Structure formats: C-alpha cells, structure tokens
Amino acid sequence: MSEVAVKTAKPTRQRKDVVPPENLTSDMSLFDYLSQCQPPLDQKIIDIACSQNQVPPELKKEAAQEIRMMWFTLSPDTAKYKPGQIAAYAHRMAGHAALRLRRELGSSVRLPGSAFRKRKDGSSYVTPGVLAAALEWDKLEGWFQTDGGEGADSGMAPEGLPDGLGLNPLMAADGEPAIEEDEDQAMRDERQELLERHRDDLTPRQFTIMGSLIGGSSFDDVMKEHGIKNGVLMREVAIISSIVGVLD
C-alpha cells in the first residue's frame, strides 16, 4: 500500500466494551441489568428494535413501554453468559415485542384464515361470534360514568355494611339525609388521585385518555379527540388497567 493510501485510509472505529452492572443480584430483571450497564443499553436496543421493525413514530412510546414491561419479566443469567450475549438476547426479544405491537396497533384487524374457509356443505369452520370475546361497552364505560352507578340508588350496600343492618350513619332518625355530600365527585377525585400517582408509568396519551374517561367523557369522545379506533382505545385502557389497577 502506498504512503498516500495509508494517510487517506479511515481509521477503524474501536468498539467500546460493555461494562456490566457493579451490583449484580439474583432478583435483577433484564431491564435493570441493561439500564445499569456502562454505557446503558436499554434505550439503544429499543431504538434499534423499533427501527428494524418499522414501528411508526406515533407508536414508538407504546413500543418502548411494551419492551420494558417484557424485560421486567425476564432475568439474565450473568454466571453463564457475557454482557454481549445478554444484550443480543434482549435485542431479539425487543424485536419480537416491537413487531407484535406494530401488528396489533399499526395494522388493520386480523382474522384467522379458518374464518374464511368453508366445509363441503358450505358451513364455516368457525362459529360466528367466537373469533373474539364480545366487549361489554356499556358495562366498561359505566365504570367511568359514576352518576347513578353506585350508592344507595343502585341497590348496592356500602362496603363492609350488610344491606338492611342498622341505619346509614349519614341518615338522621327520621330518614332524612343529615350530611350533603357529592359522592360522585368524591369518587372521581379519588380515581384522579390514583391516576396522578402513576403519571410517570404512563405515556402522555394514556394519562390523558384515563383523565378524560374519569372526568366523564365517553369512549366516542375520547376516540374523536385522539383520532384513534376502538381497538387502540381498548388496548390503551387494558395497559392502563394493568399498571394503575383501577379496573380491578
């Protein structure tokens, strides 16, 4: 190689070795391991997985949340595998999670192939109505609409007090209300306070959706406000429920 070629050749970039976390514990999750490496690997792997699986920009936050939740359920075998091998495994699992989310939220509704195949007699292999569990919209939406849904008018006894035993402590002897209290507003305030405690665990859209529902907005109003479909809204509500636990 000539002297000119040697001078113009680009220097090879040295890849830095990943330093594992200093304090390794037996109950450490894969997410904790990746985030405590030097340099941290969690966000880098998430960005690569989203890019490789062509996750739309508007779904990247949801994909990142899904990947982190999946990592929390896994534990690295630090005694058997090196940091690079653990990172490669985390990248593969992140790719699966990103692809699954892109298909579920970024694609049209998918139906099994058996739903379109027919028997010789013309009947379908799949009975209509069993392709997916029916959603009880009125029942689920009624949880957020507190007006008339709970309390004495609904026929439900207060928690911890069997129906028909003694008098309501808020009722006078003549049966007239002794204390005026907006139970619906108190319930909304309690749910909003619970939501605020989990603000950092939710994406901005999830927090806004739950706040609107608690405030009295209907599913149709929320879908119009955010420009999303029923399936996307129901998935967001399911994720929020798994984190906040308000639907338990």
C-alpha angles and dihedrals in degrees: 000000000000124000091249092054091050092053095047097044113111114244114247113253112241113227113225117232116242113244112214121226116286096226110050117184132185093239095049113130124223090251092054090049094051095044093050096049119106108266096022113247105190101086093038092055091046092053092048093048093049092048095047093049094044096238109184115250092244091057099045094096091051090047092050090051092049092050093049092049089051092049090052089063094054131075124206120232097226093173094058104032135050123235092258092053092049090049091050090052091048090051092052093050091046090053091054092049093047093049092048092051092047090053095046099043105020100044136062121268112292123216127191117259090240088068089071100039120096133205122237091265091054097253122130125252090224122057110232111254098033097082089089136001112265114249116230095217095175092051095047095043090047089066090067094041099073096176107116092344099109139020133054095322092061093055094246120131118228114270113274094013117095113228113263098017112121128323128306107260089228093056125086123225092267092055096253119131110265096192127036110218132166099227093177093056091045090053092049091049091051092051092045090052090052090050092051091056089060098042093115092051094057133066116247091254093050091049092050093047093052092045091053093049093049089048091059105267117144125234090254091054092050093048091051093046094052098030094235135135130243094261093052092048093049092050091050090050090049092051091047090049092052091052104036098027094214093136095054 
